[in-house]
Amino acid sequence: MTNEPSILTTALQAHIGEAIAAAGGWIGFDRFMELALYTPGLGYYANDSAKFGAMPQSGSDFVTAPELTPLFGQTLAAQVGEAFAATGTDEIWEFGAGSGALALQLLDTLGERVRRYTIVDLSGSLRARQQALLAPHAHKLRWADALPEKLEGVVVGNEVLDAMPVRLLARVGGVWHERGVAVHEGAFAWADVPTGLRPSMEIDGPHDYLTEIHPQGEGFLRTLADRLERGAAFLIDYGFGEGEYYHPQRHMGTVMCHQGHRADGDPLADVGLKDITAHVNFTAMALAAQEAGLNVLGYTTQAHFLINCGLLPKMELLPQDQRALAAKLIMEHEMGELFKVLALGAGEAWEPMGFARGDRSHRL
């Protein structure tokens, strides 16, 4: 398969166009996002483009915390180790493992405390890259493309929820619509249909307003709650609690695309060649998990979480250039404030170290 841009985009556009035609000329944005990201061999996460990397010169589109510095995984390992002890488990389940960098950091740091490491990933194209990087730990590794019926252990997901398809709701002229995608003059175009769907909060004011709801993310949390018999989950992503997510001034929504380390707001262009994401409504995620039987063990900023887990003493041992990179994990204008950590637990509730100071669970 080739990833020459025009060939890949043309093939994916044709595939999505057929899906729109088969659906009567319109599909919801969640379906469009799913096809754009996950169509086998063609979607962004299912093709062979570089995706993850620190610099655009590598052909990559964005950097995640584990690629920025190994201190991210080494610090998270302290929390995972505590969770092993609290829940009596010894297995890690990582969702959306990307390049495998986080898995390597956790496995290297935790050593024999990890009996098995399972990567659950919809992207078959990333598996070979993960296998090569993680070869020293091959005896502990396995890959899955879906959750088993029952599992025990510690679940980790870094920037997983933001890549789950969302539905778009648009209030136009005081009337709520679902915003989806149609084909107009041979190109993808936005198209609105009236809907009974609403955000979970009333949006004050008469102005036009665009936002998202997250049924797939909530469904994922309900499934996890149903199948996690013993253990904990730590989900790290950018987003807000409900009140901030649906603030009247946030009228443009949060859908964003990433390509060549640049962000843009047009998911209908360059389909298959760029990431499409939406910020996470952490209140919706926590409620879905709680209503399905999990305990909310904590919710805080990435900065508070990593500092609570011992990041700062580790940073002090680094050379200046590496310390500057690690500082981006906790700086307010970088990842520190926008990224949040949500901790969930199956079984008896306990207090993870990452939320000892700065827990914001009461603000969800």
N, C-alpha and C positions, 0 to 999 in steps of 0.2 A: 504493500500500500504506500502511496506517496502522500506527503503532506504539502506539496506545492500548493500555495494558498488558493489560487483560482480554481484548481481542480477540487480541492477539499470543500471550499465554500459552495461551489456550484452543485456538487453532489449532495451536500447537506441541505442547501436551499431547496433542491428538487424534492428531497425526502420530506422536509417539513411542509412544502407546498402540497404534496400529495396528502399528508395528514390533515391539512386545513380543508382541502377539497372533500375528503372523505367525511369530515365532520360537518359539512354543509356550508363551508366558507368562513368559519370562525372557530378559533380555539382559545381557551383561556391562557393567560400568560404563564401559569404554572406548567401547562402542557408544552408550550413553546420553550420555556426554560429547560424542561426535562429533555426535550429533543435536542436542543442546542448544546447541552452539556454532556449528555449520556448516550446518544445514538451510537451503537457499536461501530467502531472504526472511524467514525466521522465527528462525533460530538467532541467538545473541547476536552473533557476528561477521558475520552476514549480514543483520542488520536495520539500521535507520537511527538507532539511539540514539547519544548523544554519545560515550560510552565514555571517551575520553582528555581529561583536563583537570586543571588544578591545584587547582580548588576545586569542591565539590559544587554550588554555586550555578549552575554552568554546565550542570548536568544530567549531568555526567560521573560515572564510577564509580571511576576510579583515575588516578594520574599515573605516567608512566614518566620515566626520566632525561632524554631529549631534551626533554620538555615542561617539566621542572623548570628547566633552564638550557641555553642554547646551548653552554656550555663543554663539555658532554658530547661532542657531535659534533665540536666543534673539536679537542678533545684526542684523541679516537679517530682523527681524520683524520691525526694525526702517525704513528700506527701503520699506518694504511692506506697512507699514502705510502711508508713504509719497505717495506711488503710489496710494493707495486708495483715498487720498485727491486730487491728481492730475488728476485722471481719473474718479472720481465720482462713484467708485465701492466699493463693500463690500464682495466680494467672492474670495476665493483662490482655484485655481486648482493646485494640486501637481501631477506631473508625477513620477512614480516609487518611491513610498513613503517608500520602504524598511521596516525597523522595525516599522516605525511610529514615530520615535524619533523627526524628524524635524517638523512634523505636531503638535506634542504635544508642542514643544517649541514655535511655532508660535501661536497656539491657547491659550496657557497659557499667553503669553506676550501681545497679541493683544486684548484678552478678547472680549468685546461686539462689537468691531469694525468689527469683522468677523461675517457675517450673515450666511454664509454657506461655508463648506470646502469639496471639492470634490477631492477624490483620484482616479486618472486614472492609473490603474496598470494591466499589463497582467498576473501577478502572483497571481492566486487564493490562493495558499498555504500561502502567506503572509497576506492575508486579516484577518484571524482569529487572528493572532498576533497583527495586527494593531487595530482591534476592541477592543481587551482586553486592550491594552495600552491607547487607546483614549476614553475609556468608559465614563469618566467625561464630554466629549464633544459630546456624541452620538447624541444629538438632532440637532447638526449642520452638522453632517457628512453624506456623501453618497459616494458610490463607483461606478465606471464606468469602463468598459473595452475598451471604445473607446471614441473619442471626439464627442460631440453633433454637430449638424449642425451649431449652432451659440452659442457663449458664450461671457460673459463679466466678467471681474475680473482680478486678478493678478495671473499669471502662474508662478510656481516655479518648477525647475528641478535640483536636485543636483545629479551629476553622473548618468545622464540618457542618454545623447548623446553617451557616450563612450560604452554603452552596445548595441547600435544599430548596426546590421550587416553591415559589410563593404565588398567591393570587393577588391581583391588583384591584383595588377599589377606588373609584374616582367619583367624587361629588362634583357634578357639573350643573350649574344653574339651580342648585339646591336639591338635585335629584341624584341618588346613588346609582352608579353603574359598575359592572365588572368590565375592566379594560382587558381586552384580549388582542389577538393578532389575526388579520385577514391579509389577502393578497390584493393589491391595487396596482394596475398597470404593470404587472410583472414583478413587483417588489413587495416586501412585507410592509404592512401599515397598521397603525393602531386602530382599533375599532371597539366601541363601547356598546354594551347591551344592558338594559335595565336589570337590576338585581334586588333581591331581598336581603342579600348579605350586608353586614355592617361591621365596622371595627368594634372591638369590645368596649370602647369608651365613646361617649358622645363627643363629637368634635365641635367646639364652640365656634360661632361665627357663621356668616352666610357665604364666605368666600369659597371658590373652587378648591378642591383638596384631593390629593393623590396619596394613597398609602397602601400598605400590604397587610394581608393576614397569612398565617403560617400553618395551614392544615397538615402539610406533610411533616413539618418539624414536630408539631404536636403529636401526630400519629406515631412518629419514631419514638418519642418519649413514652407514649402509652405501650408500645410494643416492648420497649426495653423494660418498663416496669412489670409487664406481664411475665417476662422471661428471666429476669435477674432474680435468682432465688436467694443469693447471699453475695454481698459485696457492696461496691460503691462506684459512682461515676463522677468524673471531673470533665466538664465541658467548658472550653475556653474559646471565646469568640468576641467579635465586636458587636455592640448593641446596647440596648437601654431597657429599663423597666417600662412598664406600660404607660405611666403618666408622661414620661419624656418621649416615648416612642410616638404617641398620638397627640403630642403638643399641637395646639392650633397653628403655631408658626411653622411646623414641619410639614409644609403643604406640598412639597415636591416628591415625597416618598424617599426611600433609601436605596432603590435598585441602582447598582453601580457595576461598571465593567472595568476590567484590568487587562491591559495589553502593552507589552514593552515597558513595564514599570510606569505607565501613565494610566490615569483613570478617565473614564468618560461615562456619559449617561444614556448611551444609545445601544440597547441590547439587540436592536433589529439589524444593525450593520456588522459586517465582518463575522457573520455567524460561524461558530466553530473555531474561530481563531483567537477568541478572548474569553476570559472568565466572566461569568455573570453572577452577581451576589446580591443579597439584601441583608441589612442589619437584622439582628436577632431581637425579638420581643421576649426578653427573659421572663417577664411575668407570665406570659402565655405558656412558655416551656415549663416553668416551675409548677404552675397550676395543673397542666396536663399530667406531669409526673406524679404530683401529690394526689390528684384525684384517682390515679391508677394504682396507688398504693406505696409509692416511694416516699421517703422522708427528704425534705429539703434540709441539707446539712449546713449549707452556707452559700452566700452570694456576695461577691466583692469585686473590686477592681483587680486587674492583673498586677498592678503595682503592689497593692496591699498583700495579695496572695503570695507573690514571689518573695517579698521582703519577710513576711511571716515564716516562709519556708527556708530562709537562710541565704538569700541571694547576696546580700551586701558583703559578708565576709569572703565569699567566693570571688566577688568582683575585685576586692582589694589585692588579690594575688595575681591579677592579670596585668600584662603590659598595657600601656596607656591606650594604644589604638584598639585593642580588644575590649578594654574597659569602656571605651566610648560606645562601641557597638552594643555591649551588654546593657548600658545605661538606657538605650532606646526602649528596652523592655518595660521600664518603670517611669520614664519621663512622661509628664502629663500631656505634652503636645505630640508625643509619638504613640506608643502602644499602651502606656501605663494607665490612662483613665478611660479611653474608649473601649478597650478590651476588658471583658468581665470573665469571672470564673463562677460557674454554678456547680455545686456539689450535691449529689443525690445519694441516698443510701437505701439498701434493702435490709430489712430486719430492724434490730434495735438501733435507735438514734445514738450518735456519738459526735464529738466536737473535733473536727479536723484542724490541724495546726495552721493551715493556710488562711483561716478565718478568725484567728485569735484576736486580731485587731482590725477594725474597719469593716466588720460584717454589715452588709446592707440588706439582709433578708427581710427586715421589717419594711423596706421601701419598695419591695416588689409589688 
